[in-house]
Amino acid sequence: MLIDSEGPIADAEKPWDHLKKRDKSWKKPKSAIDEQVLLMTTCQETWVLADLQAKRGDKVDVNLEEVVKEEIKARLDKVSDSKYDKSSGIQFEFVGAIDPDNLMPLPSFARMIRILKKFLTAV
């Protein structure tokens, strides 16, 4: 399950703990493990911003996942020259153009790739 964390997380390896803190209605099923939850930290705009930073030749800010959603969106407006507008549907073009290699500096993204590779090679 891939979901937005909606905010900075204390420990990327313990997503269920984060979800419970975020919303008391999140209940971890008894048989669930942490590897079954992948957090898009903080939101999909974090990934878009990191990708645009890399494509501009800037170093990807490894601390982006510690930034609140409103600040991510403000930074994204600057980097994308305000072309990123979720209400217009254009976010799918931005997300579709992401180079996954550009996101590897982000701890939660690297965790997701590590887990997916583990599960996919086990098949």
matplotlib code that plots the C-alpha trace (Angstrom):
import matplotlib.pyplot as plt

x = [0.0, 1.5, 0.1, 1.1, 2.5, 0.9, 3.8, 7.3, 7.8, 9.9, 11.1, 10.7, 11.0, 8.0, 5.2, 2.4, 3.5, 3.4, -0.1, -1.5, 0.0, -1.4, -4.9, -6.2, -8.5, -5.5, -5.3, -2.6, -4.1, -2.6, -0.9, 0.4, 4.1, 5.8, 7.0, 3.4, 3.2, 5.1, 5.0, 5.2, 6.8, 5.3, 3.2, 3.6, 4.8, 7.9, 8.8, 8.1, 10.1, 13.1, 13.0, 12.8, 15.8, 17.8, 16.8, 17.9, 21.3, 20.7, 21.5, 18.4, 17.6, 17.8, 15.8, 12.8, 10.9, 11.1, 9.4, 5.7, 3.4, 2.7, 6.4, 6.9, 4.2, 5.7, 9.1, 7.5, 5.8, 9.2, 11.0, 8.2, 7.5, 4.0, 3.2, 2.4, -1.3, -3.0, -6.5, -5.7, -4.7, -1.2, 0.4, 0.1, 2.4, 4.9, 4.6, 4.9, 8.1, 9.9, 13.2, 13.3, 17.1, 16.6, 14.6, 17.0, 18.5, 15.1, 15.1, 11.4, 11.8, 15.0, 13.1, 10.2, 12.6, 14.5, 11.2, 9.7, 12.9, 12.8, 9.2, 9.6, 12.7, 11.0, 8.3]
y = [0.0, 3.3, 6.4, 10.0, 10.4, 13.9, 15.1, 14.4, 10.9, 9.9, 6.6, 5.5, 1.8, 2.1, 3.4, 1.8, 3.9, 7.0, 6.2, 5.6, 8.9, 10.7, 9.3, 7.1, 5.3, 3.6, 0.2, -2.2, -5.7, -8.4, -10.1, -6.9, -6.1, -2.7, -3.7, -3.7, 0.0, 2.4, 6.0, 8.7, 11.2, 13.9, 13.9, 13.2, 16.8, 15.9, 13.4, 15.9, 18.6, 16.3, 15.2, 18.8, 19.7, 16.9, 17.8, 21.4, 20.1, 21.0, 18.5, 16.8, 18.0, 14.8, 16.5, 17.2, 14.4, 16.5, 19.5, 20.1, 19.9, 23.6, 24.4, 21.6, 23.1, 26.6, 25.3, 23.4, 26.6, 28.3, 25.4, 24.7, 28.4, 27.7, 25.2, 22.5, 22.8, 19.8, 21.1, 21.1, 17.4, 18.4, 16.6, 13.3, 14.7, 15.7, 12.4, 10.4, 12.2, 11.4, 9.7, 7.2, 7.5, 11.2, 10.2, 7.7, 10.2, 10.4, 7.8, 6.7, 6.3, 4.3, 2.1, 1.6, 0.5, -1.8, -3.5, -3.8, -5.4, -7.8, -8.8, -8.9, -11.1, -13.5, -14.2]
z = [0.0, -1.1, 0.7, 1.5, 4.9, 5.0, 7.1, 8.3, 9.8, 12.8, 11.4, 7.8, 8.8, 11.1, 8.9, 10.9, 14.0, 11.8, 10.5, 14.0, 15.2, 12.2, 12.6, 15.4, 13.0, 11.2, 12.8, 11.9, 11.0, 13.2, 10.3, 8.7, 8.6, 8.2, 4.7, 3.5, 3.9, 1.7, 2.5, -0.1, 2.2, 2.6, -0.5, -4.3, -4.7, -2.7, -5.4, -8.2, -6.4, -5.9, -9.6, -10.8, -8.6, -10.1, -13.6, -13.1, -12.0, -8.4, -5.6, -4.3, -0.8, 1.2, 4.0, 1.7, 3.6, 6.8, 5.2, 5.7, 2.8, 2.5, 2.2, -0.4, -2.5, -2.2, -3.3, -6.1, -7.4, -7.6, -9.3, -11.8, -12.5, -11.1, -13.9, -11.3, -10.6, -9.0, -9.8, -13.6, -13.7, -14.9, -11.9, -13.8, -16.5, -13.8, -12.0, -15.3, -16.2, -12.9, -13.2, -10.3, -10.0, -9.1, -6.0, -4.6, -2.1, -0.4, 2.4, 2.0, -1.7, -1.3, 1.3, -1.2, -4.0, -1.6, -0.4, -3.9, -5.2, -2.3, -2.9, -6.7, -6.6, -4.2, -6.8]

ax = plt.figure().add_subplot(projection="3d")
ax.plot(x, y, z, "-o")
ax.set_aspect("equal")
plt.show()
